[in-house]
Amino acid sequence: MDVYDGWGVEPAPDFGWVARRILLDAVDEILLTGSAAPADDATRRLWVTERRAEFELSPGGATLTGEAVAASQLLALRSGWTPLDPAAVIGWVSDRLGAEHGRRALRVAGLLGHPEAPRWSSVRPPPHGGGPLLPALVLLLAGVAAVVNEASADHAP
């Protein structure tokens, strides 16, 4: 029996799951194309999807949800079953996507325990939209996916 039965109300769709899918698609595109452009486009994709599906989030809610989903994924990966080398993750982003993208990812790499990254609690989105957090989080997720994939391939029979 659904909690909403008899209330005449349908549960609201969960934008968190939608945001997760959009972010994973962006990571896949980065890995397939070798371009950081999908990280920069993630905010627009979230916003367009939120508007199209009428999730009725507060202004900026799509981006904030995307940031929360990405941060939670990174924290789960940090404490997951595969040990992560945050330096290797940032190295992959810098080597494959460029030094500027590596610096962007390093800005949020405190989530993975990178020793040279600022503490996550001190990271703030800059005023007026310059250098948003979401693309940096997506770049970091792509780096984790690449490094974990490379490590798995190295240990394959």
Secondary structure, DSSP 8 states (H G I E B T S, - for coil): --TTTTTT------HHHHHHHHHHHHHHHHHHH--SHHHHHHHHHHHHHHHHHT----TTHHHHHHHHHHHHHHHHHHTSSS---HHHHHHHHHHHH-HHHHHHHHHHGGGGT-TTS--GGG----GGGSS-HHHHHHHHHHHHHHHHHHHHHHT--
